[in-house]
Amino acid sequence: MKKDAILLVVILTHQIDLTLVVENPIFRTMAVLFYTANEGISVTESIALLGVPLPTGMLDTLKN
């Protein structure tokens, strides 16, 4: 369900870019980068929970 909602957001932002007739797909790019960063953070948190050693600065950031 969550992945379907993400896909729907990306489709809608793509349609907004087409409607605005912008040269660069700004809204679609922002949505894709947001979800990519979100998934990257989630993977990093999971790696930390598995006990893989990470830099202390990264661990401090993930705790906040």
TIRORO-335912 format. One record per residue: residue number from 0; residue in one letter; x, y, z of N, C-alpha, C, O in turn. Coordinates in pm, 1 decimal. Last residue first. Layout:
% TIRORO-335912
+-----+------+----------+----------+----------+----------+----------+----------+----------+----------+----------+----------+----------+----------+
! pos ! code !     n_xx !     n_yy !     n_zz !    ca_xx !    ca_yy !    ca_zz !     c_xx !     c_yy !     c_zz !     o_xx !     o_yy !     o_zz !
+-----+------+----------+----------+----------+----------+----------+----------+----------+----------+----------+----------+----------+----------+
! NUM !    A !        X !        Y !        Z !        X !        Y !        Z !        X !        Y !        Z !        X !        Y !        Z !
...
+-----+------+----------+----------+----------+----------+----------+----------+----------+----------+----------+----------+----------+----------+
This chain:
% TIRORO-335912
+-----+------+----------+----------+----------+----------+----------+----------+----------+----------+----------+----------+----------+----------+
! pos ! code !     n_xx !     n_yy !     n_zz !    ca_xx !    ca_yy !    ca_zz !     c_xx !     c_yy !     c_zz !     o_xx !     o_yy !     o_zz !
+-----+------+----------+----------+----------+----------+----------+----------+----------+----------+----------+----------+----------+----------+
!  63 !    N !   1892.9 !   1102.3 !   1632.8 !   1811.9 !   1225.5 !   1650.1 !   1698.2 !   1223.8 !   1557.9 !   1618.4 !   1317.6 !   1556.5 !
!  62 !    K !   2021.9 !    875.8 !   1551.2 !   1953.2 !    871.9 !   1679.8 !   1863.0 !    992.2 !   1699.7 !   1766.4 !    985.2 !   1775.6 !
!  61 !    L !   2147.7 !    953.0 !   1316.8 !   2034.1 !    861.4 !   1307.3 !   1955.9 !    855.0 !   1438.3 !   1835.2 !    831.1 !   1436.4 !
!  60 !    T !   2355.4 !   1110.2 !   1417.9 !   2251.7 !   1172.2 !   1334.4 !   2128.7 !   1084.3 !   1327.8 !   2016.5 !   1134.7 !   1332.6 !
!  59 !    D !   2509.1 !    917.4 !   1547.5 !   2450.4 !   1026.9 !   1623.8 !   2337.0 !   1093.3 !   1547.1 !   2234.4 !   1128.6 !   1605.2 !
!  58 !    L !   2587.8 !    763.0 !   1327.4 !   2501.8 !    703.5 !   1431.0 !   2434.6 !    810.7 !   1514.9 !   2317.3 !    798.1 !   1550.0 !
!  57 !    M !   2749.7 !    945.1 !   1194.4 !   2629.8 !    895.5 !   1128.0 !   2533.2 !    836.6 !   1230.3 !   2412.1 !    857.1 !   1221.7 !
!  56 !    G !   2953.3 !    975.5 !   1381.2 !   2874.9 !   1091.9 !   1339.6 !   2743.8 !   1050.2 !   1273.9 !   2639.9 !   1112.5 !   1295.3 !
!  55 !    T !   3065.4 !    719.6 !   1389.6 !   2991.7 !    770.6 !   1506.2 !   2906.2 !    891.7 !   1470.1 !   2796.9 !    907.9 !   1524.2 !
!  54 !    P !   3019.2 !    502.5 !   1107.8 !   3087.0 !    615.5 !   1171.1 !   3000.7 !    674.9 !   1283.0 !   2878.2 !    679.6 !   1272.1 !
!  53 !    L !   2923.2 !    163.2 !   1188.9 !   2906.3 !    285.9 !   1111.1 !   2983.3 !    397.0 !   1180.6 !   3010.2 !    387.4 !   1300.3 !
!  52 !    P !   2923.8 !   -186.3 !   1183.0 !   2986.2 !    -64.8 !   1234.3 !   2970.5 !     51.9 !   1136.3 !   3000.5 !     40.1 !   1017.5 !
!  51 !    V !   2620.8 !   -358.6 !   1209.5 !   2729.0 !   -321.9 !   1118.7 !   2790.6 !   -191.7 !   1169.0 !   2718.0 !    -95.8 !   1195.2 !
!  50 !    G !   2399.7 !   -429.5 !   1356.4 !   2529.4 !   -428.5 !   1422.3 !   2647.1 !   -398.7 !   1332.0 !   2762.1 !   -412.1 !   1373.9 !
!  49 !    L !   2146.6 !   -405.1 !   1269.7 !   2208.1 !   -536.5 !   1251.9 !   2347.1 !   -544.0 !   1314.7 !   2405.4 !   -651.9 !   1324.9 !
!  48 !    L !   2101.6 !   -136.1 !   1303.1 !   2036.5 !   -228.9 !   1395.9 !   2094.9 !   -370.0 !   1386.3 !   2092.8 !   -445.2 !   1483.7 !
!  47 !    A !   2241.4 !    -36.4 !   1082.1 !   2290.3 !     -6.3 !   1216.8 !   2229.3 !   -101.8 !   1319.3 !   2297.7 !   -144.1 !   1412.5 !
!  46 !    I !   2075.9 !   -126.6 !    877.9 !   2213.3 !   -175.8 !    885.3 !   2269.7 !   -153.1 !   1024.8 !   2337.6 !   -239.8 !   1079.7 !
!  45 !    S !   1850.9 !     26.9 !    931.3 !   1842.9 !   -119.1 !    942.1 !   1981.4 !   -180.1 !    952.8 !   2002.0 !   -275.0 !   1028.4 !
!  44 !    E !   1949.6 !    283.4 !    877.1 !   1901.9 !    250.9 !   1011.5 !   1896.3 !     99.5 !   1032.3 !   1932.8 !     49.8 !   1138.8 !
!  43 !    T !   1999.2 !    251.5 !    602.1 !   2110.5 !    278.7 !    693.6 !   2071.0 !    247.9 !    837.8 !   2151.0 !    192.1 !    912.9 !
!  42 !    V !   1739.2 !    219.9 !    507.5 !   1835.5 !    110.9 !    490.2 !   1951.9 !    128.8 !    587.5 !   1997.7 !     32.0 !    648.2 !
!  41 !    S !   1635.5 !    474.3 !    571.9 !   1576.2 !    353.4 !    629.4 !   1672.6 !    234.8 !    620.4 !   1685.5 !    158.0 !    715.7 !
!  40 !    I !   1790.3 !    637.8 !    410.4 !   1797.8 !    652.6 !    555.7 !   1743.7 !    527.4 !    624.2 !   1800.2 !    480.6 !    723.1 !
!  39 !    G !   1699.5 !    546.9 !    161.7 !   1840.2 !    535.5 !    198.3 !   1860.8 !    546.5 !    348.2 !   1940.1 !    472.3 !    406.1 !
!  38 !    E !   1433.1 !    622.6 !    165.3 !   1465.6 !    480.0 !    163.2 !   1611.4 !    457.6 !    202.6 !   1642.9 !    359.5 !    270.0 !
!  37 !    N !   1470.8 !    903.0 !    162.2 !   1396.5 !    840.0 !    270.4 !   1428.9 !    690.2 !    278.9 !   1449.8 !    637.5 !    388.2 !
!  36 !    A !   1599.5 !    941.1 !    -81.6 !   1669.2 !    973.9 !     43.2 !   1602.2 !    904.8 !    161.3 !   1670.1 !    853.9 !    250.5 !
!  35 !    T !   1388.1 !    859.9 !   -250.8 !   1517.7 !    791.4 !   -255.2 !   1595.3 !    816.3 !   -127.1 !   1651.1 !    722.9 !    -69.6 !
!  34 !    Y !   1191.5 !   1047.6 !   -190.6 !   1168.0 !    907.7 !   -156.2 !   1296.7 !    825.3 !   -161.5 !   1312.3 !    730.5 !    -84.5 !
!  33 !    F !   1324.3 !   1281.4 !   -285.1 !   1277.2 !   1271.0 !   -147.2 !   1259.4 !   1125.1 !   -107.0 !   1306.9 !   1083.5 !     -1.4 !
!  32 !    L !   1366.4 !   1222.3 !   -555.3 !   1481.9 !   1238.8 !   -467.3 !   1442.1 !   1229.0 !   -320.2 !   1517.2 !   1174.7 !   -239.2 !
!  31 !    V !   1098.8 !   1215.0 !   -643.6 !   1183.0 !   1095.7 !   -654.9 !   1303.4 !   1106.3 !   -561.5 !   1338.5 !   1008.6 !   -495.3 !
!  30 !    A !   1016.8 !   1480.9 !   -590.6 !    947.7 !   1367.6 !   -528.7 !   1035.3 !   1242.4 !   -531.0 !   1044.7 !   1171.6 !   -430.7 !
!  29 !    M !   1193.8 !   1629.7 !   -752.3 !   1191.7 !   1649.5 !   -606.6 !   1126.5 !   1531.1 !   -536.6 !   1176.1 !   1485.6 !   -433.5 !
!  28 !    T !   1120.8 !   1533.4 !  -1006.7 !   1256.5 !   1512.5 !   -956.3 !   1261.5 !   1528.1 !   -805.5 !   1326.1 !   1448.6 !   -737.3 !
!  27 !    R !    858.2 !   1628.1 !  -1023.9 !    884.7 !   1484.4 !  -1028.5 !   1022.0 !   1453.1 !   -970.2 !   1037.7 !   1357.9 !   -893.6 !
!  26 !    F !    907.4 !   1905.6 !  -1016.8 !    827.7 !   1841.0 !   -912.3 !    852.0 !   1690.3 !   -907.5 !    864.8 !   1632.2 !   -799.7 !
!  25 !    I !   1073.6 !   1950.4 !  -1251.1 !   1113.2 !   1989.7 !  -1115.8 !   1038.6 !   1909.4 !  -1009.8 !   1101.6 !   1851.0 !   -921.6 !
!  24 !    P !   1175.6 !   1866.4 !  -1536.3 !   1068.3 !   1812.6 !  -1449.6 !   1100.7 !   1833.0 !  -1301.3 !   1149.7 !   1741.7 !  -1234.8 !
!  23 !    N !   1250.7 !   2150.6 !  -1730.9 !   1302.5 !   2044.0 !  -1644.7 !   1191.5 !   1997.1 !  -1551.7 !   1120.5 !   2079.5 !  -1494.1 !
!  22 !    E !   1064.1 !   2314.9 !  -1862.5 !   1171.1 !   2248.5 !  -1937.4 !   1228.7 !   2130.4 !  -1860.0 !   1252.4 !   2023.6 !  -1916.4 !
!  21 !    V !    710.2 !   2283.3 !  -1807.9 !    842.5 !   2331.5 !  -1768.4 !    948.7 !   2251.5 !  -1842.4 !    927.0 !   2136.3 !  -1880.1 !
!  20 !    V !    425.1 !   2267.1 !  -1827.8 !    513.1 !   2274.8 !  -1944.6 !    646.3 !   2339.1 !  -1907.9 !    688.9 !   2436.8 !  -1969.5 !
!  19 !    L !    239.5 !   2212.6 !  -1639.0 !    306.9 !   2342.4 !  -1630.8 !    400.2 !   2367.9 !  -1748.5 !    448.8 !   2479.6 !  -1765.9 !
!  18 !    T !    172.1 !   1951.5 !  -1710.5 !     71.1 !   2057.0 !  -1718.3 !    135.0 !   2195.7 !  -1719.2 !     90.4 !   2285.1 !  -1791.1 !
!  17 !    L !    404.9 !   1810.9 !  -1655.4 !    354.8 !   1815.9 !  -1793.2 !    254.5 !   1928.8 !  -1811.3 !    252.1 !   1994.3 !  -1915.6 !
!  16 !    D !    417.7 !   1848.0 !  -1376.0 !    524.2 !   1899.9 !  -1461.5 !    479.2 !   1910.3 !  -1606.4 !    511.5 !   2007.9 !  -1674.1 !
!  15 !    I !    186.4 !   1705.7 !  -1307.9 !    194.8 !   1849.6 !  -1278.4 !    302.5 !   1913.4 !  -1364.8 !    281.5 !   2021.0 !  -1420.8 !
!  14 !    Q !    261.9 !   1447.9 !  -1383.0 !    151.4 !   1513.0 !  -1453.4 !    150.6 !   1664.9 !  -1429.3 !    118.3 !   1742.4 !  -1519.3 !
!  13 !    H !    460.4 !   1406.2 !  -1191.9 !    495.5 !   1405.3 !  -1334.3 !    386.7 !   1475.8 !  -1416.2 !    416.5 !   1553.5 !  -1506.9 !
!  12 !    T !    308.0 !   1406.3 !   -963.8 !    405.4 !   1514.2 !   -982.7 !    453.1 !   1520.1 !  -1127.5 !    482.7 !   1627.9 !  -1179.1 !
!  11 !    L !    156.7 !   1171.8 !  -1010.5 !     90.6 !   1301.9 !  -1001.5 !    188.7 !   1417.6 !  -1022.3 !    156.6 !   1515.1 !  -1090.2 !
!  10 !    I !    360.6 !    977.3 !  -1006.9 !    278.1 !    995.5 !  -1126.7 !    211.3 !   1132.1 !  -1125.0 !    209.1 !   1201.2 !  -1226.8 !
!   9 !    V !    450.7 !   1008.7 !   -742.8 !    542.3 !   1032.4 !   -854.4 !    464.8 !   1054.4 !   -984.2 !    500.7 !   1141.7 !  -1063.2 !
!   8 !    V !    216.5 !    936.4 !   -604.6 !    273.8 !   1070.9 !   -588.1 !    366.5 !   1104.1 !   -704.0 !    361.9 !   1214.7 !   -757.8 !
!   7 !    L !    192.7 !    668.2 !   -686.8 !     87.9 !    764.4 !   -719.3 !    139.1 !    907.8 !   -708.1 !    108.3 !    991.4 !   -793.0 !
!   6 !    L !    421.1 !    557.6 !   -568.5 !    407.2 !    557.9 !   -713.9 !    301.8 !    659.4 !   -757.9 !    321.5 !    729.4 !   -857.2 !
!   5 !    I !    346.5 !    590.4 !   -300.7 !    466.5 !    657.8 !   -352.3 !    459.0 !    667.4 !   -504.8 !    487.0 !    772.4 !   -562.7 !
!   4 !    A !    125.7 !    422.4 !   -289.8 !    107.7 !    565.4 !   -264.9 !    226.7 !    645.2 !   -317.2 !    209.9 !    754.3 !   -371.5 !
!   3 !    D !    249.4 !    176.5 !   -334.1 !    149.7 !    224.9 !   -429.7 !    127.6 !    374.7 !   -414.0 !    112.4 !    446.1 !   -513.1 !
!   2 !    K !    400.6 !    156.5 !   -105.2 !    470.0 !    168.8 !   -234.0 !    374.2 !    217.3 !   -342.2 !    414.2 !    291.2 !   -432.1 !
!   1 !    K !    194.4 !    122.8 !     82.9 !    283.1 !    238.7 !     90.7 !    352.6 !    262.1 !    -43.2 !    362.0 !    375.9 !    -89.0 !
!   0 !    M !     83.1 !   -118.8 !      0.0 !      0.0 !      0.0 !      0.0 !     88.0 !    125.8 !      0.0 !     61.1 !    221.9 !    -72.0 !
+-----+------+----------+----------+----------+----------+----------+----------+----------+----------+----------+----------+----------+----------+
